[in-house]
Amino acid sequence: MKNDDHRSFARTNTLLPFRVRRLSSDECDNLDCRLILGGVVFEDAPPPAVADERLRQWLNMLNTKLDYLISMTVPEREGFVSVKFEPLNISGSGMAMVTQEPVNEGDVLEIRIVLQVYPAKILYLHGEVVHVDPVPGKSKRYNVGLKFLNITEDVRDEILKFDFRKHRERLIKIRSI
């Protein structure tokens, strides 16, 4: 049987907080992948329901105050990121994900991925779309494959360390069964 997998790096399937944005042709001139340490990250999801009405009101008040303080002190340009956890497949040279946004082969995307929430390690990556396939049975959902562009060794090392940790966790889980 012939192996058509020519990847240079192992891939891992995971759930990570990330955000994707298509770049205009003007923005594609100076692509710089980078790593930001110590940013502020939170999951953009509503708080869980609480049965106790007084506790719910108190938690909502705290949440409102925190949202206000964060918005006043740590703007997004300084490493503040609000993202949702989404499934993706990542390696040192590219990634695959599902998106609702239609993209075309050749498009360049900016991807912000949070590898760990505290202390935050936020990767800013750029990837060229190398394939787009509709998700079977789901309208307006697309499987998208990306090849990273201008990735630095520091950023690639962070992805590889993350990938190694995920593979190690799986092996430990399998051995414990």
Buried (B, 14 or more C-beta within 10 A) or exposed (E): EEEEEEEEBEBBEBEBBBBBEBBEEEEBEEBEBEBBEEBBBBEEEEEEEEEEEEEBEEBEEEEEEEEEEBEEEBEEEEBBBBBEBBEBBBBBBBBBBBBEEEBEEEBBBBBBBBBBBEEBBBBBBBBBBEEBEEEEEEEEEBBBBBBBBEBEEEBBEBBBEBBEEBEEEEEEEEEEE
